[in-house]
Amino acid sequence: MTIARIMENRSGEIISARSDESVRAVVARLAEHRIGAVPVLDDEGAVLGIFSERDLVYCIAAKGDAAFDLRVAEAMTAPAVSATSDTGALAALSLMSKRRIRHLPVIEGGSMVAFVSIGDLVKYRIDKIEAEAEGMRQYIQAV
């Protein structure tokens, strides 16, 4: 199964940030939408980096309260590790685990088309395992 397949039933806008926004403004957006990270995009939709809760913690540890007045470009993780829509779900999970990241922009034609969290991929795996287990139970009951 590919990331494209996982993302088929998703709708809604991808919450993002611009590199020139203040950390304070983007933190407010994270809180408003109850999310842990946003992709940082340029005007054409290309991913410049990712700003996450982890970036905020590192920034506060280094700068204190002044961290909130920085531009996102000064606090984000860049370059962003990314995938394409034809990347397999297990390959994406493996990449995220190895790189110790929780969010993955999905890039097609130089622009981001989706933003996948590790939770999306874990949910896919759990659903697949449960479906396989149900198939085995039905098979065993039929025998």
N, C-alpha and C positions, 0 to 999 in steps of 0.2 A: 504494500500500500504506500502511496506517495503522499507528500504533503498536500498536493493539489486535491487529492481525494478527501483528505481530512478537512480541508478548508471549504469544500463544496457547499456545505449547509450553513456556513457562516454568513452573517450579514452585518451591516453597520459600519460606521466609519472607523478607521484606525486612528486612535488618539496619538498625536505626534507633537514634536517641538521643533523650533528653529534654533540654530546655534547662537543667535544673537539675543535670545530671550534670557531673562534672569533666572537663576536657579530658584529663587523664591516663587516666581510665576509658574514654573514647571512643577515644583513641589506641590503647589496649590492644585494644579491639574491632576497630578497623581492622586492626591487625597480626594478630590471631587469625584473622580471616576473609580476610586478604590482599586487602582492598578499599581503594579510594582515597577514598571519601566515604560519608557516611550522611545520610539526611534527618533533620531534627530535628522531632519530632512532639509535639503536645499530647496530652492524654488522650483526645480524641475522634478522633485520627488526622489532624487538620489539620496541614499542613506549615508550620512556623514559619520554617524556614531550612534550610540545608545546611552541614554541617561536613565540610571536605575537607582533604587533605594540604596544599593551598595555604594554607588558613586557618591551619593549624598553623605553617607556615613564617613567615607574616606575623606571627603572634602571638609566636613565639619571637624574631623579629627585634626586635619592639617591647618585649617584657617579659622576655626571657631565660628562665631556669629557672622563674620565677614563672608563666609561661604555663600550665604543667601544672596549676596549682592554681586557675585560673579556671573559671568555669562555662561550659559550651558556648555559652550565650546571649551571652556576652561575646566569643566568638571566631568564631561562625558567620557565614556570608553570609546576609543577610536583607534584603528578602524574596526567596524563591526564585523563579527563573524557572521556569515550569511549562508543561505541555501537557495536552491531553485525549486520551483514547484514540482519538478520530477525527482527530487531527492526522496529517497525512501524514508519512511517514518523511523525505522530502526537505525538507519544511518544518521538521521538528524538527532535522535536520542543519544547515540554514541558520541557524536560531535559535541553536543551540549554537555554531556557528562565529562568528557575528556578535557574540555576547555573551561569547565566549571562556570557555565553561563546558564541563564534561565529563560532567555528570550532570543529568538532567531528571526531576523528579517528575511522574507522570501523575495528574491530579486528576479525580475524578468525584464529584459530589454533595458537594463540600467535603472529601472525604477522599482520601488517596493510595491508588491501586490498583496502581501499578507505579512502579519507579525504573529509568529507562533510562540507559545509559551511551552515550557516543559510539561506543564499541567495538561495542555492539549494533547501532547504526545503520550503521556502516561495514561490519560483517559482512553485514547485509542487502543493502547495495549491491553488495558483491563477489559474493555468491551470485547476485544478479539478473544482473549483468554476465556471470558465468561461464555461467549458464543461457542467456542470449541468444547468447553466442558459440557454445555447443554446438549450439543450434538452427540457427545460420547454417552451422556446419560440416556438420551433417546435411543441410541444404537443398542446399548446394553439392555434396556427394557424391552426392545423389540426382539432380542435374541432369545 
